[in-house]
């Protein structure tokens, strides 16, 4: 597959994340743990230095697969046809990154993909043990090499082996990263062939799989009238747009005000299909563990890079971006993080979403989930005042701020006095006692009146 993206558009597509995003609690989300790919992390972490020797062992198998092909032949090919173009893809410092290093990184990835596809065992025990960490390291936003380098190496491998000439590199990558639902957000059924020719790197491919088929209109375009109130009172109060806050209360507070949270059980629902209708917010299921934290964080960072780059180069948003105000493009992943960061402020909010089946928490505790979204929300690189859920936020706030809503007060009453059978029995007992007292008082008054 030839490079179909103009070199000018490939320039600065692999961004070095700012330090504030990579420090503190976020370090494990954006810093590779085992393997460095590309120039940014090479030689900076002791943990990734150990892998360099094991890359060489894997490379031995790569050349054995092809017979008489020499290492120098690949280095020369990469240097002549890829290296200068590849360096222009990086926005950060690439000093010290040589054609041989680029060849080593590319050949390692290709050999890993081929062994996975052919169900061949990796002879290096260290690589085998660290395979799960390698999986996540290869999807970090600034731990990448250009996809056209991998494509050139793979095409060369096919010419020197009995590999099926119709085998596409993109299919090997998809099979590796999405086996057995490993990357459950990706939608593999409708991968546009035109998108395949424009893939920039491994994370970009996964981003296209997640965003390209996951995006629907999540803004509530239909005006919220009465939220299903039987008395047609809830929602008739008009609020000035200027009075609407940009955020929304947390899940626990919203539930106290009568908002119901349901897991979107529609099989056709995508990850970002969040709606708010008739006091009910429906959110797709999200399983959160250490791996999904890394994937969401890097998709979030890359989503902002894509949107910022689109805004700078063309001033025209892509079909997955929001343009509620000039010069502001917010992607679906960024919008999703804004939503979850608004709903989750503390452990009580996490408990609400867990109880309704929206969150499947595989972390140590609820506080860790709240801390994750809080820290991630501080890593925004673009203005998020307008996003995919802005209209939905307005509808939530209209319900929340409507002080004449009968349904709101009924919901508050129900939450306080009907949480469990015991509070219901206490309420019924109090009502019964009040009725008995009222009846006794009425009889006493009537008796007195007769005298």
C-alpha positions as CSV (number, residue, x, y, z in Angstrom):
1,X,0.0,0.0,0.0
2,X,1.5,3.3,-1.0
3,X,1.4,6.5,1.0
4,X,-1.9,8.2,0.0
5,X,-1.6,11.1,2.4
6,X,0.4,14.0,1.2
7,X,3.7,14.5,3.1
8,X,2.6,18.0,4.1
9,X,-0.4,16.5,5.9
10,X,1.8,13.9,7.6
11,X,4.0,16.5,9.1
12,X,3.8,16.8,12.9
13,X,1.2,14.1,13.2
14,X,3.0,12.3,16.1
15,X,3.0,14.9,18.9
16,X,5.0,14.9,22.1
17,X,2.5,15.4,24.9
18,X,3.2,18.3,27.3
19,X,4.8,17.5,30.6
20,X,1.8,18.4,32.7
21,X,-0.2,15.6,31.0
22,X,2.5,13.0,31.7
23,X,3.3,13.7,35.3
24,X,1.8,12.6,38.6
25,X,-1.1,10.2,38.5
26,X,-1.2,10.3,34.7
27,X,2.3,9.0,34.2
28,X,1.2,5.4,33.9
29,X,-1.4,6.4,31.3
30,X,0.9,8.1,28.8
31,X,4.4,6.7,29.5
32,X,5.3,3.2,28.1
33,X,6.1,0.6,30.7
34,X,8.0,-1.9,28.6
35,X,8.8,-0.9,25.1
36,X,9.7,2.4,23.4
37,X,8.7,2.9,19.8
38,X,10.0,6.0,17.9
39,X,12.3,8.7,19.2
40,X,10.4,10.3,22.2
41,X,10.8,7.6,24.8
42,X,14.0,5.9,23.6
43,X,16.6,5.8,26.4
44,X,14.5,7.8,28.9
45,X,13.1,5.0,31.0
46,X,15.1,2.1,32.5
47,X,12.1,-0.2,32.0
48,X,12.1,0.3,28.2
49,X,15.9,0.0,28.0
50,X,15.7,-3.6,28.9
51,X,13.6,-4.3,25.9
52,X,16.2,-3.1,23.3
53,X,18.2,-6.3,23.6
54,X,15.0,-8.4,23.3
55,X,14.1,-6.5,20.1
56,X,17.3,-7.8,18.6
57,X,16.3,-11.4,19.4
58,X,12.9,-10.9,17.8
59,X,14.7,-9.4,14.8
60,X,16.7,-12.5,14.3
61,X,13.5,-14.4,13.8
62,X,12.3,-11.7,11.4
63,X,15.4,-12.2,9.1
64,X,15.3,-16.0,9.4
65,X,11.8,-15.9,8.1
66,X,13.1,-14.4,4.8
67,X,16.1,-16.5,4.1
68,X,19.0,-14.5,2.6
69,X,17.8,-11.0,3.3
70,X,20.3,-8.9,5.2
71,X,19.9,-6.4,7.9
72,X,21.8,-3.8,5.9
73,X,19.4,-4.2,3.1
74,X,16.5,-3.1,5.3
75,X,18.4,-0.3,6.8
76,X,19.3,1.1,3.4
77,X,15.8,0.7,2.2
78,X,14.4,2.6,5.2
79,X,17.0,5.3,5.0
80,X,16.4,5.9,1.3
81,X,12.7,5.7,1.1
82,X,11.2,6.4,4.6
83,X,13.5,8.1,7.1
84,X,13.3,11.8,6.1
85,X,9.6,11.6,5.6
86,X,9.2,9.8,9.0
87,X,11.2,12.4,10.8
88,X,8.8,15.1,9.5
89,X,6.0,13.3,11.2
90,X,7.3,14.1,14.6
91,X,6.8,17.5,16.2
92,X,9.3,16.9,19.0
93,X,13.1,16.3,19.2
94,X,14.3,13.4,17.0
95,X,18.0,13.9,17.5
96,X,19.8,10.6,17.8
97,X,17.1,8.6,16.2
98,X,18.7,6.8,13.3
99,X,17.5,4.9,10.2
100,X,18.6,1.7,12.0
101,X,16.5,2.4,15.0
102,X,13.5,3.1,12.8
103,X,14.1,-0.1,11.0
104,X,14.4,-2.0,14.3
105,X,11.1,-0.6,15.6
106,X,9.3,-1.3,12.4
107,X,10.6,-4.8,11.9
108,X,9.8,-5.7,15.6
109,X,6.2,-4.7,15.1
110,X,5.8,-6.6,11.8
111,X,7.4,-9.7,13.3
112,X,5.1,-9.5,16.3
113,X,2.0,-9.2,14.1
114,X,3.1,-12.1,11.8
115,X,3.7,-14.4,14.8
116,X,0.3,-13.5,16.2
117,X,-1.4,-14.0,12.9
118,X,0.3,-17.4,12.3
119,X,-0.2,-18.5,15.9
120,X,3.6,-18.8,16.2
121,X,5.2,-18.7,19.6
122,X,7.6,-15.9,20.4
123,X,10.9,-17.6,21.4
124,X,12.0,-14.7,23.6
125,X,10.5,-15.5,27.1
126,X,10.7,-11.8,28.2
127,X,8.7,-10.7,25.2
128,X,6.2,-13.5,25.9
129,X,5.7,-12.5,29.5
130,X,5.5,-8.8,28.7
131,X,3.1,-9.2,25.8
132,X,0.1,-7.6,27.6
133,X,2.2,-4.5,28.5
134,X,3.5,-4.4,24.9
135,X,-0.1,-4.4,23.6
136,X,-0.9,-1.2,25.6
137,X,2.5,0.5,24.9
138,X,2.0,0.2,21.2
139,X,-1.2,2.3,21.5
140,X,0.3,5.2,23.4
141,X,-0.1,8.5,21.6
142,X,3.6,9.5,21.4
143,X,5.0,6.0,21.3
144,X,4.4,5.6,17.5
145,X,6.1,5.3,14.2
146,X,4.4,6.3,10.9
147,X,2.2,3.6,9.4
148,X,3.8,4.0,5.9
149,X,7.1,2.7,7.4
150,X,5.3,-0.4,8.6
151,X,3.6,-0.8,5.2
152,X,6.9,-0.6,3.3
153,X,8.6,-3.2,5.6
154,X,5.6,-5.5,5.3
155,X,5.5,-5.3,1.5
156,X,9.1,-6.1,1.4
157,X,8.5,-9.1,3.7
158,X,5.8,-10.4,1.4
159,X,8.2,-10.3,-1.6
160,X,10.7,-12.5,0.2
161,X,8.4,-15.0,1.8
162,X,5.4,-17.1,0.7
163,X,3.0,-14.7,2.5
164,X,-0.3,-14.3,0.6
165,X,0.1,-11.2,-1.6
166,X,-3.5,-10.2,-0.8
167,X,-2.8,-10.0,2.9
168,X,-3.2,-6.5,4.2
169,X,-1.2,-5.1,7.0
170,X,-4.2,-3.3,8.4
171,X,-6.0,-6.6,8.8
172,X,-3.1,-8.0,10.8
173,X,-3.2,-4.9,13.1
174,X,-6.9,-5.2,13.6
175,X,-6.7,-8.9,14.4
176,X,-3.9,-8.2,16.9
177,X,-5.5,-5.4,18.8
178,X,-9.1,-6.5,18.6
179,X,-9.0,-10.2,19.3
180,X,-11.8,-11.7,21.6
181,X,-13.3,-8.3,22.2
182,X,-10.0,-6.9,23.6
183,X,-10.8,-3.5,22.2
184,X,-14.6,-3.6,22.7
185,X,-15.2,0.0,21.6
186,X,-13.9,-0.7,18.1
187,X,-16.4,-1.4,15.4
188,X,-14.9,-3.8,12.8
189,X,-17.8,-4.3,10.5
190,X,-17.7,-1.1,8.6
191,X,-14.1,-0.1,8.1
192,X,-14.0,2.3,5.2
193,X,-11.4,1.3,2.7
194,X,-10.6,4.9,2.0
195,X,-9.8,5.4,5.7
196,X,-7.3,2.5,5.5
197,X,-5.2,4.3,3.0
198,X,-4.9,7.4,5.3
199,X,-3.9,5.6,8.5
200,X,-1.1,7.6,10.2
201,X,0.0,5.1,12.9
202,X,-1.3,2.2,15.1
203,X,-3.3,4.4,17.5
204,X,-4.7,6.3,14.5
205,X,-6.1,3.1,13.1
206,X,-7.8,2.2,16.4
207,X,-9.1,5.8,16.7
208,X,-10.7,5.5,13.2
209,X,-12.3,2.2,14.3
210,X,-13.7,3.7,17.5
211,X,-14.7,7.1,16.2
212,X,-15.6,6.4,12.6
213,X,-18.3,4.0,13.4
214,X,-19.2,5.2,16.9
215,X,-20.4,8.7,16.2
216,X,-24.0,9.6,16.1
217,X,-25.8,12.9,16.9
218,X,-25.8,12.9,20.7
219,X,-27.3,16.4,21.1
220,X,-30.9,16.3,22.1
221,X,-32.3,18.2,19.1
222,X,-35.9,17.8,20.0
223,X,-37.0,20.5,22.5
224,X,-37.6,19.2,26.0
225,X,-41.2,20.0,26.8
226,X,-42.5,18.5,30.0
227,X,-40.3,15.4,30.5
228,X,-43.3,13.2,30.6
229,X,-45.0,15.0,33.4
230,X,-48.7,14.0,33.6
231,X,-49.6,17.5,34.6
232,X,-47.7,19.2,31.8
233,X,-46.0,21.5,34.3
234,X,-42.4,20.3,34.3
235,X,-40.4,22.1,31.6
236,X,-42.7,25.0,30.7
237,X,-40.4,27.4,32.5
238,X,-38.0,29.0,30.0
239,X,-34.5,29.8,31.0
240,X,-32.2,32.3,29.3
241,X,-29.3,30.5,27.6
242,X,-27.0,32.8,29.5
243,X,-28.3,31.5,32.8
244,X,-27.5,27.9,32.0
245,X,-24.3,26.6,33.6
246,X,-21.8,24.9,31.3
247,X,-21.6,21.8,33.4
248,X,-24.1,19.5,35.1
249,X,-24.3,18.2,38.7
250,X,-22.9,14.8,39.6
251,X,-24.8,11.5,39.1
252,X,-25.7,11.2,42.8
253,X,-27.1,14.8,43.0
254,X,-29.0,14.4,39.8
255,X,-30.5,11.1,41.1
256,X,-31.6,13.0,44.2
257,X,-33.5,15.4,42.0
258,X,-35.3,12.6,40.1
259,X,-33.0,11.9,37.2
260,X,-32.9,8.2,36.4
261,X,-29.8,6.5,35.0
262,X,-30.1,3.5,32.7
263,X,-27.7,1.4,30.8
264,X,-28.3,1.7,27.1
265,X,-29.2,-1.9,26.2
266,X,-29.7,-1.3,22.5
267,X,-27.4,-3.6,20.7
268,X,-27.0,-1.0,18.0
269,X,-25.9,1.6,20.5
270,X,-22.3,2.8,20.3
271,X,-19.9,3.9,23.0
272,X,-20.9,7.6,22.7
273,X,-24.6,7.2,22.3
274,X,-25.8,9.1,25.4
275,X,-29.3,10.5,25.6
276,X,-31.5,12.4,28.1
277,X,-35.2,12.0,27.6
278,X,-38.1,12.0,30.1
279,X,-35.8,12.4,33.1
280,X,-33.8,9.4,32.1
281,X,-30.2,9.5,31.0
282,X,-29.1,6.4,29.0
283,X,-25.4,5.7,28.8
284,X,-23.7,2.6,27.2
285,X,-21.9,0.1,29.4
286,X,-18.3,0.9,30.1
287,X,-15.9,-1.7,31.7
288,X,-13.1,0.2,33.5
289,X,-9.9,-1.5,34.3
290,X,-6.2,-0.6,34.1
291,X,-6.1,-1.4,30.3
292,X,-9.3,0.6,29.4
293,X,-7.9,3.5,31.4
294,X,-4.8,3.6,29.1
295,X,-6.9,3.2,26.0
296,X,-9.4,5.9,26.8
297,X,-6.7,8.3,28.0
298,X,-4.7,8.0,24.8
299,X,-7.7,8.1,22.5
300,X,-8.7,11.3,24.5
301,X,-5.3,12.9,23.9
302,X,-5.2,11.9,20.2
303,X,-8.8,13.1,19.7
304,X,-7.7,16.6,20.9
305,X,-4.6,16.5,18.7
306,X,-6.8,15.6,15.6
307,X,-9.3,18.3,16.4
308,X,-6.7,21.0,17.1
309,X,-4.8,20.1,13.9
310,X,-8.0,20.3,11.9
311,X,-8.9,23.6,13.3
312,X,-5.4,25.0,12.5
313,X,-5.1,23.7,9.0
314,X,-8.5,24.0,7.5
315,X,-10.8,25.8,9.9
316,X,-13.3,23.2,8.8
317,X,-14.4,20.5,11.3
318,X,-14.5,16.8,10.4
319,X,-17.8,15.1,10.5
320,X,-17.0,13.9,14.0
321,X,-16.4,17.3,15.5
322,X,-18.7,19.9,17.1
323,X,-18.8,23.4,15.8
324,X,-21.2,25.3,18.0
325,X,-18.9,28.3,18.0
326,X,-16.2,29.5,15.5
327,X,-12.8,27.9,15.9
328,X,-13.9,25.3,18.4
329,X,-13.7,21.6,17.3
330,X,-14.4,19.1,20.0
331,X,-14.2,15.4,19.1
332,X,-16.4,12.6,20.4
333,X,-13.8,11.1,22.8
334,X,-13.1,14.5,24.4
335,X,-16.9,15.1,24.7
336,X,-17.3,11.7,26.4
337,X,-14.6,12.5,28.9
338,X,-16.2,15.9,29.6
339,X,-19.5,14.1,30.3
340,X,-18.1,11.4,32.6
341,X,-16.0,14.0,34.4
342,X,-19.1,16.0,35.0
343,X,-21.1,13.0,36.3
344,X,-18.4,11.6,38.5
345,X,-17.1,13.8,41.3
346,X,-16.7,11.3,44.1
347,X,-17.3,7.7,45.1
348,X,-21.1,8.2,45.6
349,X,-21.4,9.1,41.9
350,X,-19.5,6.0,40.9
351,X,-21.8,3.9,43.1
352,X,-24.9,5.3,41.3
353,X,-23.5,4.4,37.9
354,X,-22.3,1.0,39.1
355,X,-25.7,0.2,40.5
356,X,-27.4,0.9,37.2
357,X,-25.0,-1.2,35.3
358,X,-23.4,1.7,33.4
359,X,-20.0,1.2,35.0
360,X,-18.3,-2.1,35.5
361,X,-15.5,-1.2,38.0
362,X,-12.6,-3.6,38.0
363,X,-10.3,-1.2,39.8
364,X,-9.5,-1.3,43.5
365,X,-12.2,1.0,44.6
366,X,-14.7,3.7,43.6
367,X,-12.3,6.5,44.6
368,X,-9.8,5.4,42.0
369,X,-12.5,5.7,39.2
370,X,-13.4,9.2,40.4
371,X,-9.7,10.2,40.5
372,X,-9.1,8.9,37.0
373,X,-11.8,11.0,35.4
374,X,-10.8,14.0,37.5
375,X,-7.2,13.8,36.5
376,X,-8.1,13.1,32.8
377,X,-10.4,16.1,32.8
378,X,-7.5,18.3,33.7
379,X,-5.6,17.2,30.6
380,X,-7.7,19.1,28.1
381,X,-5.8,20.8,25.3
382,X,-8.8,22.5,23.6
383,X,-11.8,24.6,24.7
384,X,-14.5,22.2,25.8
385,X,-17.3,24.7,26.6
386,X,-19.1,23.4,23.5
387,X,-19.1,19.7,22.9
388,X,-21.2,16.8,21.6
389,X,-23.4,16.8,24.7
390,X,-23.9,20.6,25.1
391,X,-27.6,20.4,24.1
392,X,-28.1,17.5,26.5
393,X,-26.4,19.4,29.3
394,X,-28.8,22.3,28.7
395,X,-31.8,19.9,28.9
396,X,-30.5,18.4,32.2
397,X,-30.0,21.9,33.6
398,X,-33.5,23.0,32.6
399,X,-34.9,20.1,34.5
400,X,-32.5,20.6,37.5
401,X,-33.2,24.4,37.7
402,X,-37.0,24.2,37.3
403,X,-38.2,25.0,40.8
404,X,-41.8,24.6,39.8
405,X,-41.4,21.0,38.7
406,X,-43.9,18.8,40.5
407,X,-42.0,15.7,39.3
408,X,-38.8,17.0,40.7
409,X,-40.3,17.4,44.2
410,X,-42.1,14.0,44.0
411,X,-38.7,12.4,43.0
412,X,-37.0,14.1,46.0
413,X,-39.7,12.9,48.3
414,X,-39.4,9.4,46.9
415,X,-35.6,9.3,47.3
416,X,-35.8,10.4,50.9
417,X,-38.7,8.4,52.1
418,X,-38.9,5.4,49.8
419,X,-35.3,4.3,49.5
420,X,-35.9,0.8,51.0
421,X,-38.8,-1.2,52.6
422,X,-38.0,0.0,56.1
423,X,-38.3,3.7,55.2
424,X,-41.5,2.9,53.3
425,X,-43.0,1.2,56.4
426,X,-41.9,4.1,58.5
427,X,-43.7,6.5,56.1
428,X,-46.8,4.4,56.1
429,X,-46.8,4.2,59.9
430,X,-46.4,7.9,60.2
431,X,-49.3,8.4,57.7
432,X,-51.5,5.9,59.6
433,X,-50.7,7.5,62.9
434,X,-51.6,10.9,61.4
435,X,-54.9,9.5,60.1
436,X,-55.7,8.0,63.5
437,X,-54.8,11.2,65.3
438,X,-56.8,13.3,62.8
439,X,-59.8,11.0,63.1
440,X,-59.7,11.1,66.9
441,X,-59.5,14.9,66.8
442,X,-62.5,15.1,64.5
443,X,-64.6,12.8,66.7
444,X,-63.5,14.9,69.8
445,X,-64.6,18.1,68.1
446,X,-67.9,16.6,66.9
447,X,-68.6,15.3,70.4
448,X,-67.8,18.7,71.9
449,X,-70.0,20.4,69.3
450,X,-73.0,18.2,70.2
451,X,-72.8,19.2,73.9
